[in-house]
């Protein structure tokens, strides 16, 4: 089974049934963190789908991986290194969690398209 760290973009595309993300629906182990879940919950609120919040916490929570200070430091360094690209802290944390767990960072965020260890899907 292939493992990926799903950023929030990937979660939203999977939720919306995007054909380009269909292959990530089955036979894939998902990793993410609570910040990605929070961003996904924000998406649900924005879309008026508040009735799905509790179920989303229940389903997505089992894929959560924790991060430590080392990940936070690396994420801050990445955000500074690419400051002109205005990367989000959540994405930088996810990117380094993917590296730590030796999995690809799955995203459709064009700011990550040229970065190593990224599976870019639009």
N, C-alpha and C positions, 0 to 999 in steps of 0.2 A: 504494500500500500504506500503510495506516494504521500509525503507530508509537505504542507505549505504553511507559512505564516500568512494569514489573510489580513490585509489592511482593511479599513472600513469601506473603501471603494469596492473591493472585491465582495465584501459582505452584502453591500447594497445591490450590486449587480446580480449576485446569486439570488437575493430576495426578489428582485424584479423579474427574474427569469430570463435574463439576458442570454441569448444563444451563444455568445462568445465565452460565457462562463459555465455553460452546461456540463462540460467535461469535468468540472471541479465539484460537481454535485455528488458524484458516486466514486467509490474506491479512492477517496482522498481523506487523509487525516488533517484536520484543521487545528492550527495553533493560533491564538490571539491573546490579547490581554484586556483587562477591565476597561482601559481607556478606549479601546476599539468598541467595546460593548456600549460604553457611554455615548460615543459618537453615533453608533447605530440607533440607540434609543432616541437621540436628538433627531435623527432622520425620521423615525416613526412619529415623533411628536409633530415635526414639520409637515408630515404627510397626513396628519389627522388620524393616525392609526394607534392611538393611545391604548386601545383595548388589547393590543398585542405586546405591550411592554413586559408584563409579568412572564408570559410564555417565552419571550425572547431572552430574558435574564436566565430562565431555567434552562433553555436549550443551549445558549451560547456560553453560559458559565462553565460548563464542563470542558470547554476547550481552552480555558484561561491558563496562561503560564505567567508566573511571577517574575519580576525583575528586581535587580539589586542595584546598589550604588554604582557599580562598574558600568552597567547598562546606561544609567542616567548620565554618567560622565561622558561616555562615548556618544550618546545622543546629543548632548550639548555641544560637544566638539564638532559633530557632523553639522548641526544646525549653524554653527559659526562658520565652518569651512565653506558651506554653500549658502551663506547669508543672502546673497543676491537672488537665489532661487526661492527664498522664503519657505523653506520646508517646515512642516509642522512638527512640534515635539512628539506628538503621538506617532507620526510616521517614522521619525528617527528612532524612537524607542522600539517600535515594531521591527524596523530594519535590523537593528542590532540583536534583538531577540531571535530573529530568523537566523542570523549568523551564529549565535550562541548554540542554537539547537540544530545547526547544520541542515537547514531547510531553506528553500527559496522564499523570498518575499514576494507574494502575489499581489499585484496592484495594476491599476489602469491609470495611475497618476503619472502624467508625462514627465514630471520632475524626477522620477526614478527610472525612466526608460533606459538611460545610459549608464546606470550604476551596476556594479557587479552584484551577483547573487540575487538578481531580480528576475521574476517571470512577469513580463509586461504584457497585459492583455487589454485590448480596447474593444 
